[in-house]
């Protein structure tokens, strides 16, 4: 009976996550595709550290570096499939402290905050961002693996079935007006059968990119105009004006 209850609970979790997937709300004003996008994220919390040691040994204690490379690769690969062959330039920036740190951005009801201030009102020295047409902020990233079964499979192979999950919050911002373009929450999952492998980690990142960008003009808007490319300079902090007093989200 306990096994049945456990199995039903796992199936419910899979259905719930599979149906919920992503929850993104976009503004009506976002009808253009960026030529450049900067992805800024906080330190991911990885609960299954042993799997990182086994599958990504070169990135132990540097998981954010691997995640940054994977996210960038998947965004660019999907952009290459756009019908007009427009090249999307992607920059990645990582902030090491989690949401409990005192030097960090985090999501709030009013937008992205950095040291309790609006992210586009802080001094360049505090939060240097590359120039870009659009920004994607990702925060509260949690990655975990949940064991859903086990035992001997075909040919007597030992099975460790489960799901690898990734949860996060994110916001899109206009790089020129600094208005918020969209907000969302992420629930991505990857099933595994013989324990977590490198390919499972890679598939999870691919799914995360698909869910975050699903329905946005970034990768799914063939008839959208492409904004003129920003003055791209990875090493230069962007100059920012005070955020508009009245937001489209008010």
Secondary structure, 3 states (H helix, E strand, C coil): CHHHHHHHHHHHHHHHHHHHCEEEEECCCCCEECCEEEEEEECCEECCHHHHHHHCHHHCCCHHHHHHHHHHHHHHHHHCCCCCCCCCEEEEEEECCCCCCCCCEEEECCEEEECCEECCCCCCCCCCCCCCCEEEEEEEEEEEEEECCCEECHHHCEEECEEEEEEEEEEEEECCCCCEEEEEEEEEEEEECECCCHHHHHHHHHHHHHHHHCCCCCCCCCCCEECCCCCCCCCCCCCCCCCCCCCCCC
